[in-house]
Amino acid sequence: MALTEVKVIDKIEVVERGHIQVREATRIMKDGEQIAQTYHRWSYAPGSDISEQPANVQAIAAAAWTPEVIAAYQASVEAAQAKLGE
Protein backbone atom coordinates (compact mmCIF):
# COMPACT_ATOMS: atom_id res chain seq x y z
CA MET A 1 0.00 0.00 0.00
CA ALA A 2 1.70 3.17 -1.24
CA LEU A 3 0.33 6.57 -0.25
CA THR A 4 1.40 9.57 -2.30
CA GLU A 5 0.50 13.25 -2.36
CA VAL A 6 0.06 15.03 -5.68
CA LYS A 7 -0.42 18.80 -6.06
CA VAL A 8 -1.87 20.22 -9.27
CA ILE A 9 -3.29 23.55 -10.30
CA ASP A 10 -6.68 22.41 -11.48
CA LYS A 11 -8.48 25.72 -12.01
CA ILE A 12 -7.49 29.18 -13.23
CA GLU A 13 -10.24 31.76 -13.56
CA VAL A 14 -10.34 35.37 -14.68
CA VAL A 15 -13.08 37.23 -12.83
CA GLU A 16 -14.45 40.75 -12.58
CA ARG A 17 -11.96 43.60 -13.13
CA GLY A 18 -9.32 41.11 -14.33
CA HIS A 19 -8.51 39.34 -11.06
CA ILE A 20 -7.05 35.87 -11.55
CA GLN A 21 -8.06 33.14 -9.14
CA VAL A 22 -5.96 29.99 -8.87
CA ARG A 23 -7.02 26.74 -7.25
CA GLU A 24 -4.52 24.05 -6.29
CA ALA A 25 -5.77 20.56 -5.52
CA THR A 26 -3.82 18.33 -3.17
CA ARG A 27 -4.72 14.73 -3.93
CA ILE A 28 -3.91 11.78 -1.71
CA MET A 29 -3.42 8.66 -3.77
CA LYS A 30 -3.43 5.07 -2.56
CA ASP A 31 -1.94 2.62 -5.02
CA GLY A 32 -2.66 5.06 -7.87
CA GLU A 33 -6.28 5.70 -6.86
CA GLN A 34 -7.42 9.00 -5.36
CA ILE A 35 -8.76 8.61 -1.83
CA ALA A 36 -8.89 12.26 -0.67
CA GLN A 37 -8.60 15.78 -2.01
CA THR A 38 -8.31 19.28 -0.53
CA TYR A 39 -8.06 22.70 -2.13
CA HIS A 40 -6.03 25.85 -1.60
CA ARG A 41 -6.95 29.06 -3.41
CA TRP A 42 -5.31 32.41 -3.99
CA SER A 43 -5.84 35.37 -6.30
CA TYR A 44 -3.93 38.12 -8.06
CA ALA A 45 -4.97 41.64 -9.03
CA PRO A 46 -4.14 42.90 -12.53
CA GLY A 47 -0.48 43.86 -12.78
CA SER A 48 0.65 41.75 -9.79
CA ASP A 49 4.04 40.07 -9.82
CA ILE A 50 3.34 36.47 -10.79
CA SER A 51 6.88 35.56 -11.81
CA GLU A 52 6.97 32.75 -9.23
CA GLN A 53 3.79 31.14 -10.57
CA PRO A 54 3.70 28.22 -13.02
CA ALA A 55 3.79 28.92 -16.75
CA ASN A 56 0.06 28.24 -17.23
CA VAL A 57 -0.88 30.93 -14.69
CA GLN A 58 1.55 33.38 -16.30
CA ALA A 59 0.09 32.65 -19.74
CA ILE A 60 -3.46 33.38 -18.57
CA ALA A 61 -2.29 36.62 -16.94
CA ALA A 62 -0.45 37.67 -20.10
CA ALA A 63 -3.64 37.18 -22.12
CA ALA A 64 -6.04 38.76 -19.61
CA TRP A 65 -3.98 41.65 -18.29
CA THR A 66 -3.93 44.01 -21.22
CA PRO A 67 -2.63 47.52 -20.58
CA GLU A 68 -6.27 48.69 -20.60
CA VAL A 69 -7.31 46.15 -17.95
CA ILE A 70 -4.38 47.08 -15.69
CA ALA A 71 -5.06 50.81 -16.11
CA ALA A 72 -8.79 50.38 -15.37
CA TYR A 73 -8.00 48.34 -12.26
CA GLN A 74 -5.47 50.90 -11.01
CA ALA A 75 -7.96 53.71 -11.63
CA SER A 76 -10.64 51.86 -9.63
CA VAL A 77 -8.22 51.35 -6.73
CA GLU A 78 -7.24 55.03 -6.76
CA ALA A 79 -10.91 56.07 -6.84
CA ALA A 80 -11.71 53.80 -3.90
CA GLN A 81 -8.75 55.19 -1.93
CA ALA A 82 -9.82 58.76 -2.70
CA LYS A 83 -13.35 57.99 -1.53
CA LEU A 84 -12.01 56.55 1.74
CA GLY A 85 -9.91 59.67 2.24
CA GLU A 86 -12.96 61.97 2.06
MMTF fields as JSON, N, C-alpha, C and O atoms, coordinates in Angstrom:
{
  "mmtfVersion": "1.0.0",
  "mmtfProducer": "UNKNOWN",
  "numBonds": 343,
  "numAtoms": 344,
  "numGroups": 86,
  "numChains": 1,
  "numModels": 1,
  "chainsPerModel": [1],
  "groupsPerChain": [86],
  "chainIdList": ["A"],
  "bondAtomList": [4, 2, 8, 6, 12, 10, 16, 14, 20, 18, 24, 22, 28, 26, 32, 30, 36, 34, 40, 38, 44, 42, 48, 46, 52, 50, 56, 54, 60, 58, 64, 62, 68, 66, 72, 70, 76, 74, 80, 78, 84, 82, 88, 86, 92, 90, 96, 94, 100, 98, 104, 102, 108, 106, 112, 110, 116, 114, 120, 118, 124, 122, 128, 126, 132, 130, 136, 134, 140, 138, 144, 142, 148, 146, 152, 150, 156, 154, 160, 158, 164, 162, 168, 166, 172, 170, 176, 174, 180, 178, 184, 182, 188, 186, 192, 190, 196, 194, 200, 198, 204, 202, 208, 206, 212, 210, 216, 214, 220, 218, 224, 222, 228, 226, 232, 230, 236, 234, 240, 238, 244, 242, 248, 246, 252, 250, 256, 254, 260, 258, 264, 262, 268, 266, 272, 270, 276, 274, 280, 278, 284, 282, 288, 286, 292, 290, 296, 294, 300, 298, 304, 302, 308, 306, 312, 310, 316, 314, 320, 318, 324, 322, 328, 326, 332, 330, 336, 334, 340, 338],
  "bondOrderList": [1, 1, 1, 1, 1, 1, 1, 1, 1, 1, 1, 1, 1, 1, 1, 1, 1, 1, 1, 1, 1, 1, 1, 1, 1, 1, 1, 1, 1, 1, 1, 1, 1, 1, 1, 1, 1, 1, 1, 1, 1, 1, 1, 1, 1, 1, 1, 1, 1, 1, 1, 1, 1, 1, 1, 1, 1, 1, 1, 1, 1, 1, 1, 1, 1, 1, 1, 1, 1, 1, 1, 1, 1, 1, 1, 1, 1, 1, 1, 1, 1, 1, 1, 1, 1],
  "groupList": [{"groupName": "MET", "atomNameList": ["N", "CA", "C", "O"], "elementList": ["N", "C", "C", "O"], "formalChargeList": [0, 0, 0, 0], "bondAtomList": [1, 0, 2, 1, 3, 2], "bondOrderList": [1, 1, 2], "singleLetterCode": "M", "chemCompType": "L-PEPTIDE LINKING"}, {"groupName": "ALA", "atomNameList": ["N", "CA", "C", "O"], "elementList": ["N", "C", "C", "O"], "formalChargeList": [0, 0, 0, 0], "bondAtomList": [1, 0, 2, 1, 3, 2], "bondOrderList": [1, 1, 2], "singleLetterCode": "A", "chemCompType": "L-PEPTIDE LINKING"}, {"groupName": "LEU", "atomNameList": ["N", "CA", "C", "O"], "elementList": ["N", "C", "C", "O"], "formalChargeList": [0, 0, 0, 0], "bondAtomList": [1, 0, 2, 1, 3, 2], "bondOrderList": [1, 1, 2], "singleLetterCode": "L", "chemCompType": "L-PEPTIDE LINKING"}, {"groupName": "THR", "atomNameList": ["N", "CA", "C", "O"], "elementList": ["N", "C", "C", "O"], "formalChargeList": [0, 0, 0, 0], "bondAtomList": [1, 0, 2, 1, 3, 2], "bondOrderList": [1, 1, 2], "singleLetterCode": "T", "chemCompType": "L-PEPTIDE LINKING"}, {"groupName": "GLU", "atomNameList": ["N", "CA", "C", "O"], "elementList": ["N", "C", "C", "O"], "formalChargeList": [0, 0, 0, 0], "bondAtomList": [1, 0, 2, 1, 3, 2], "bondOrderList": [1, 1, 2], "singleLetterCode": "E", "chemCompType": "L-PEPTIDE LINKING"}, {"groupName": "VAL", "atomNameList": ["N", "CA", "C", "O"], "elementList": ["N", "C", "C", "O"], "formalChargeList": [0, 0, 0, 0], "bondAtomList": [1, 0, 2, 1, 3, 2], "bondOrderList": [1, 1, 2], "singleLetterCode": "V", "chemCompType": "L-PEPTIDE LINKING"}, {"groupName": "LYS", "atomNameList": ["N", "CA", "C", "O"], "elementList": ["N", "C", "C", "O"], "formalChargeList": [0, 0, 0, 0], "bondAtomList": [1, 0, 2, 1, 3, 2], "bondOrderList": [1, 1, 2], "singleLetterCode": "K", "chemCompType": "L-PEPTIDE LINKING"}, {"groupName": "ILE", "atomNameList": ["N", "CA", "C", "O"], "elementList": ["N", "C", "C", "O"], "formalChargeList": [0, 0, 0, 0], "bondAtomList": [1, 0, 2, 1, 3, 2], "bondOrderList": [1, 1, 2], "singleLetterCode": "I", "chemCompType": "L-PEPTIDE LINKING"}, {"groupName": "ASP", "atomNameList": ["N", "CA", "C", "O"], "elementList": ["N", "C", "C", "O"], "formalChargeList": [0, 0, 0, 0], "bondAtomList": [1, 0, 2, 1, 3, 2], "bondOrderList": [1, 1, 2], "singleLetterCode": "D", "chemCompType": "L-PEPTIDE LINKING"}, {"groupName": "ARG", "atomNameList": ["N", "CA", "C", "O"], "elementList": ["N", "C", "C", "O"], "formalChargeList": [0, 0, 0, 0], "bondAtomList": [1, 0, 2, 1, 3, 2], "bondOrderList": [1, 1, 2], "singleLetterCode": "R", "chemCompType": "L-PEPTIDE LINKING"}, {"groupName": "GLY", "atomNameList": ["N", "CA", "C", "O"], "elementList": ["N", "C", "C", "O"], "formalChargeList": [0, 0, 0, 0], "bondAtomList": [1, 0, 2, 1, 3, 2], "bondOrderList": [1, 1, 2], "singleLetterCode": "G", "chemCompType": "PEPTIDE LINKING"}, {"groupName": "HIS", "atomNameList": ["N", "CA", "C", "O"], "elementList": ["N", "C", "C", "O"], "formalChargeList": [0, 0, 0, 0], "bondAtomList": [1, 0, 2, 1, 3, 2], "bondOrderList": [1, 1, 2], "singleLetterCode": "H", "chemCompType": "L-PEPTIDE LINKING"}, {"groupName": "GLN", "atomNameList": ["N", "CA", "C", "O"], "elementList": ["N", "C", "C", "O"], "formalChargeList": [0, 0, 0, 0], "bondAtomList": [1, 0, 2, 1, 3, 2], "bondOrderList": [1, 1, 2], "singleLetterCode": "Q", "chemCompType": "L-PEPTIDE LINKING"}, {"groupName": "TYR", "atomNameList": ["N", "CA", "C", "O"], "elementList": ["N", "C", "C", "O"], "formalChargeList": [0, 0, 0, 0], "bondAtomList": [1, 0, 2, 1, 3, 2], "bondOrderList": [1, 1, 2], "singleLetterCode": "Y", "chemCompType": "L-PEPTIDE LINKING"}, {"groupName": "TRP", "atomNameList": ["N", "CA", "C", "O"], "elementList": ["N", "C", "C", "O"], "formalChargeList": [0, 0, 0, 0], "bondAtomList": [1, 0, 2, 1, 3, 2], "bondOrderList": [1, 1, 2], "singleLetterCode": "W", "chemCompType": "L-PEPTIDE LINKING"}, {"groupName": "SER", "atomNameList": ["N", "CA", "C", "O"], "elementList": ["N", "C", "C", "O"], "formalChargeList": [0, 0, 0, 0], "bondAtomList": [1, 0, 2, 1, 3, 2], "bondOrderList": [1, 1, 2], "singleLetterCode": "S", "chemCompType": "L-PEPTIDE LINKING"}, {"groupName": "PRO", "atomNameList": ["N", "CA", "C", "O"], "elementList": ["N", "C", "C", "O"], "formalChargeList": [0, 0, 0, 0], "bondAtomList": [1, 0, 2, 1, 3, 2], "bondOrderList": [1, 1, 2], "singleLetterCode": "P", "chemCompType": "L-PEPTIDE LINKING"}, {"groupName": "ASN", "atomNameList": ["N", "CA", "C", "O"], "elementList": ["N", "C", "C", "O"], "formalChargeList": [0, 0, 0, 0], "bondAtomList": [1, 0, 2, 1, 3, 2], "bondOrderList": [1, 1, 2], "singleLetterCode": "N", "chemCompType": "L-PEPTIDE LINKING"}],
  "groupTypeList": [0, 1, 2, 3, 4, 5, 6, 5, 7, 8, 6, 7, 4, 5, 5, 4, 9, 10, 11, 7, 12, 5, 9, 4, 1, 3, 9, 7, 0, 6, 8, 10, 4, 12, 7, 1, 12, 3, 13, 11, 9, 14, 15, 13, 1, 16, 10, 15, 8, 7, 15, 4, 12, 16, 1, 17, 5, 12, 1, 7, 1, 1, 1, 1, 14, 3, 16, 4, 5, 7, 1, 1, 13, 12, 1, 15, 5, 4, 1, 1, 12, 1, 6, 2, 10, 4],
  "groupIdList": [1, 2, 3, 4, 5, 6, 7, 8, 9, 10, 11, 12, 13, 14, 15, 16, 17, 18, 19, 20, 21, 22, 23, 24, 25, 26, 27, 28, 29, 30, 31, 32, 33, 34, 35, 36, 37, 38, 39, 40, 41, 42, 43, 44, 45, 46, 47, 48, 49, 50, 51, 52, 53, 54, 55, 56, 57, 58, 59, 60, 61, 62, 63, 64, 65, 66, 67, 68, 69, 70, 71, 72, 73, 74, 75, 76, 77, 78, 79, 80, 81, 82, 83, 84, 85, 86],
  "secStructList": [7, 7, 3, 3, 3, 3, 3, 3, 3, 3, 3, 3, 3, 3, 7, 4, 4, 4, 7, 3, 3, 3, 3, 3, 3, 3, 3, 3, 3, 3, 6, 6, 3, 3, 3, 3, 3, 3, 3, 3, 3, 3, 3, 3, 7, 6, 6, 7, 7, 7, 6, 6, 1, 7, 2, 2, 2, 2, 2, 2, 2, 2, 2, 2, 7, 7, 2, 2, 2, 2, 2, 2, 2, 2, 2, 2, 2, 2, 2, 2, 2, 2, 2, 2, 2, 7],
  "xCoordList": [0.846, 0.0, 0.898, 1.574, 0.89, 1.697, 0.796, -0.098, 1.05, 0.332, 1.224, 2.398, 0.654, 1.398, 0.525, -0.702, 1.187, 0.501, 0.871, 2.048, -0.143, 0.065, -0.602, -1.767, 0.142, -0.418, -0.488, 0.494, -1.667, -1.865, -2.707, -3.602, -2.415, -3.288, -4.387, -4.149, -5.602, -6.68, -7.702, -8.626, -7.545, -8.48, -7.804, -7.169, -7.959, -7.492, -8.654, -9.136, -9.101, -10.241, -9.883, -9.126, -10.434, -10.337, -11.724, -12.709, -11.791, -13.08, -13.127, -12.23, -14.181, -14.449, -13.212, -12.418, -13.066, -11.955, -10.603, -9.575, -10.575, -9.323, -8.59, -7.488, -9.166, -8.508, -8.382, -9.271, -7.266, -7.045, -7.098, -6.396, -7.942, -8.059, -7.439, -7.676, -6.656, -5.963, -6.382, -6.423, -6.693, -7.021, -6.031, -5.817, -5.44, -4.523, -5.192, -5.677, -5.216, -5.77, -4.623, -3.643, -4.761, -3.821, -4.554, -5.555, -4.061, -4.719, -3.893, -2.685, -4.545, -3.914, -4.268, -5.438, -3.236, -3.416, -2.986, -1.97, -3.766, -3.43, -3.364, -4.37, -2.173, -1.942, -2.489, -3.102, -2.255, -2.664, -4.114, -4.539, -4.87, -6.28, -6.481, -5.996, -7.188, -7.417, -8.355, -9.439, -7.919, -8.764, -9.176, -10.08, -8.535, -8.888, -8.38, -7.463, -9.01, -8.596, -8.959, -10.041, -8.039, -8.307, -7.888, -7.175, -8.344, -8.056, -7.422, -7.675, -6.599, -6.027, -6.216, -5.937, -6.691, -6.95, -6.205, -5.942, -5.879, -5.314, -5.671, -6.093, -5.496, -5.843, -4.819, -4.046, -4.841, -3.926, -4.696, -5.558, -4.383, -4.965, -4.19, -3.018, -4.835, -4.139, -2.843, -2.81, -1.784, -0.482, 0.378, 1.503, -0.13, 0.647, 1.86, 1.886, 2.852, 4.042, 3.689, 3.452, 3.658, 3.342, 4.519, 4.341, 5.701, 6.883, 7.195, 7.875, 6.717, 6.972, 5.899, 5.995, 4.887, 3.792, 4.136, 5.005, 3.454, 3.702, 3.38, 2.663, 3.92, 3.785, 2.33, 1.994, 1.456, 0.063, -0.635, -1.473, -0.316, -0.882, -0.332, -1.082, 0.943, 1.549, 0.954, 0.759, 0.665, 0.088, -1.321, -1.674, -2.114, -3.461, -3.367, -4.102, -2.469, -2.295, -1.854, -2.349, -0.935, -0.449, -1.592, -1.63, -2.51, -3.642, -4.699, -5.271, -4.954, -6.043, -5.644, -6.469, -4.408, -3.975, -3.432, -2.229, -4.323, -3.931, -3.599, -3.987, -2.897, -2.628, -3.919, -3.938, -4.985, -6.266, -6.865, -7.399, -6.775, -7.311, -6.53, -7.123, -5.217, -4.382, -4.679, -4.811, -4.781, -5.061, -6.435, -6.582, -7.443, -8.79, -8.79, -9.444, -8.065, -7.999, -7.31, -7.802, -6.183, -5.466, -6.319, -6.286, -7.079, -7.962, -9.056, -9.419, -9.585, -10.636, -10.08, -10.771, -8.854, -8.219, -7.987, -8.263, -7.489, -7.243, -8.55, -8.587, -9.616, -10.912, -11.437, -11.985, -11.27, -11.714, -10.905, -11.461, -9.595, -8.752, -9.122, -9.131, -9.424, -9.822, -11.141, -11.319, -12.052, -13.35, -13.179, -13.868, -12.274, -12.009, -11.368, -11.577, -10.594, -9.914, -10.825, -10.435, -12.027, -12.965, -13.479, -14.27],
  "yCoordList": [-1.17, 0.0, 1.242, 1.537, 1.959, 3.167, 4.392, 4.516, 5.302, 6.568, 7.656, 7.766, 8.456, 9.568, 10.816, 10.738, 11.966, 13.25, 13.932, 14.059, 14.369, 15.026, 16.395, 16.502, 17.457, 18.805, 19.245, 19.155, 19.725, 20.22, 21.49, 21.628, 22.399, 23.554, 23.078, 22.802, 22.989, 22.409, 23.435, 23.088, 24.696, 25.716, 27.078, 27.469, 27.793, 29.177, 29.955, 29.633, 30.983, 31.765, 33.244, 33.748, 33.926, 35.374, 35.898, 35.563, 36.719, 37.233, 38.748, 39.365, 39.322, 40.753, 41.622, 41.367, 42.636, 43.597, 42.955, 43.56, 41.738, 41.108, 40.31, 39.827, 40.154, 39.337, 37.893, 37.364, 37.284, 35.872, 35.066, 35.36, 34.042, 33.137, 31.793, 31.271, 31.258, 29.994, 29.004, 29.337, 27.78, 26.736, 25.585, 25.081, 25.19, 24.055, 22.909, 23.087, 21.748, 20.559, 19.707, 19.449, 19.281, 18.325, 16.996, 16.864, 16.03, 14.728, 13.669, 13.558, 12.909, 11.785, 10.533, 10.215, 9.844, 8.665, 7.414, 7.41, 6.377, 5.073, 4.07, 3.76, 3.575, 2.624, 3.152, 2.411, 4.46, 5.057, 5.513, 6.064, 5.301, 5.699, 6.823, 6.74, 7.857, 9.001, 8.62, 8.08, 8.911, 8.609, 9.87, 9.812, 11.004, 12.262, 13.422, 13.285, 14.577, 15.779, 17.012, 17.087, 17.983, 19.276, 20.36, 20.1, 21.587, 22.701, 23.863, 24.077, 24.597, 25.847, 26.85, 26.544, 28.051, 29.059, 30.356, 30.68, 31.078, 32.41, 33.207, 32.645, 34.529, 35.37, 36.479, 36.804, 37.05, 38.123, 39.237, 38.982, 40.466, 41.638, 41.923, 41.563, 42.562, 42.904, 43.664, 44.614, 43.224, 43.858, 43.318, 43.782, 42.331, 41.748, 41.0, 40.571, 40.853, 40.07, 38.59, 38.093, 37.907, 36.47, 35.651, 34.528, 36.214, 35.555, 34.219, 33.383, 34.007, 32.748, 31.695, 30.566, 32.06, 31.139, 30.248, 30.589, 29.107, 28.22, 28.9, 29.9, 28.344, 28.922, 29.063, 30.025, 28.131, 28.242, 29.435, 30.07, 29.752, 30.932, 32.198, 33.144, 32.22, 33.375, 33.602, 34.746, 32.521, 32.654, 33.244, 34.08, 32.822, 33.376, 34.864, 35.678, 35.217, 36.62, 37.454, 38.563, 36.928, 37.67, 37.943, 39.0, 37.003, 37.185, 38.12, 38.942, 37.996, 38.76, 40.173, 41.085, 40.363, 41.652, 42.558, 42.806, 43.033, 44.005, 45.322, 45.519, 46.216, 47.518, 48.238, 48.946, 48.055, 48.686, 48.113, 48.853, 46.8, 46.146, 46.609, 46.92, 46.653, 47.082, 48.544, 48.889, 49.394, 50.813, 51.005, 51.816, 50.265, 50.377, 49.9, 50.5, 48.832, 48.337, 49.373, 49.68, 49.902, 50.895, 52.138, 52.716, 52.554, 53.715, 53.433, 54.312, 52.2, 51.865, 51.824, 52.2, 51.376, 51.355, 52.79, 53.115, 53.627, 55.028, 55.742, 56.541, 55.454, 56.066, 55.61, 56.407, 54.334, 53.804, 54.42, 54.75, 54.571, 55.189, 56.648, 57.127, 57.359, 58.763, 58.885, 59.79, 57.971, 57.991, 57.731, 58.342, 56.837, 56.547, 57.755, 57.982, 58.518, 59.669, 60.87, 61.825, 60.836, 61.972, 62.08, 62.974],
  "zCoordList": [0.0, 0.0, 0.0, 0.986, -1.124, -1.238, -1.248, -2.084, -0.297, -0.253, -0.831, -0.478, -1.721, -2.299, -2.279, -2.229, -2.32, -2.363, -3.67, -4.005, -4.402, -5.685, -5.622, -5.239, -6.003, -6.055, -7.507, -8.244, -7.912, -9.269, -9.228, -8.393, -10.122, -10.298, -11.235, -12.411, -10.687, -11.477, -11.956, -12.692, -11.546, -12.015, -11.997, -11.018, -13.115, -13.228, -13.823, -14.909, -13.105, -13.562, -13.625, -12.795, -14.613, -14.681, -14.332, -14.991, -13.297, -12.831, -12.975, -13.55, -12.445, -12.581, -12.35, -11.444, -13.174, -13.132, -13.382, -13.08, -13.93, -14.329, -13.275, -13.535, -12.087, -11.064, -11.558, -12.225, -11.214, -11.554, -10.272, -9.304, -10.28, -9.142, -9.526, -10.615, -8.626, -8.871, -7.791, -6.607, -8.218, -7.247, -7.42, -8.523, -6.306, -6.29, -5.541, -4.423, -6.155, -5.523, -4.985, -5.683, -3.749, -3.171, -3.105, -2.401, -3.829, -3.927, -3.212, -3.424, -2.38, -1.71, -2.502, -2.715, -2.925, -3.765, -3.001, -2.306, -3.143, -2.557, -3.693, -4.332, -3.929, -5.02, -6.349, -7.118, -6.609, -7.866, -7.926, -8.941, -6.882, -6.86, -5.844, -4.716, -6.244, -5.361, -4.22, -4.445, -2.983, -1.826, -1.068, -0.234, -1.338, -0.672, -1.506, -2.315, -1.282, -2.007, -1.192, -0.609, -1.155, -0.531, -1.511, -2.481, -1.241, -2.13, -1.373, -0.187, -2.092, -1.597, -2.727, -3.886, -2.389, -3.411, -3.1, -1.942, -4.146, -3.995, -5.24, -6.25, -5.159, -6.302, -6.487, -5.585, -7.696, -8.057, -8.742, -9.584, -8.379, -9.029, -10.316, -10.425, -11.284, -12.528, -12.26, -11.478, -12.922, -12.78, -11.654, -11.466, -10.886, -9.786, -10.32, -11.474, -9.47, -9.817, -9.683, -8.582, -10.803, -10.79, -11.321, -11.792, -11.243, -11.806, -11.139, -11.733, -9.931, -9.229, -9.51, -9.028, -10.281, -10.569, -11.761, -12.563, -11.878, -13.018, -14.35, -14.397, -15.415, -16.751, -17.183, -17.874, -16.795, -17.228, -16.583, -17.224, -15.346, -14.685, -15.347, -15.589, -15.635, -16.295, -17.684, -18.097, -18.404, -19.744, -19.687, -20.518, -18.729, -18.569, -18.228, -18.786, -17.317, -16.939, -18.143, -18.344, -18.935, -20.104, -21.083, -21.713, -21.21, -22.12, -21.534, -22.251, -20.244, -19.61, -19.212, -19.264, -18.822, -18.293, -19.392, -19.48, -20.206, -21.223, -20.528, -19.377, -21.193, -20.579, -20.162, -19.155, -20.931, -20.602, -19.32, -18.495, -19.156, -17.948, -16.717, -15.685, -16.826, -15.694, -15.348, -14.174, -16.358, -16.113, -15.471, -14.557, -15.944, -15.365, -13.916, -13.064, -13.636, -12.257, -11.355, -10.269, -11.808, -11.01, -10.777, -9.69, -11.782, -11.628, -10.604, -9.823, -10.604, -9.632, -8.212, -7.265, -8.061, -6.735, -6.253, -5.098, -7.129, -6.761, -6.404, -5.469, -7.147, -6.842, -5.491, -4.73, -5.194, -3.902, -2.751, -1.704, -2.954, -1.931, -1.728, -0.594, -2.792, -2.698, -1.935, -1.12, -2.209, -1.534, -0.034, 0.783, 0.325, 1.737, 2.427, 3.619, 1.673, 2.236, 2.455, 3.127, 1.901, 2.063, 3.467, 3.767]
}
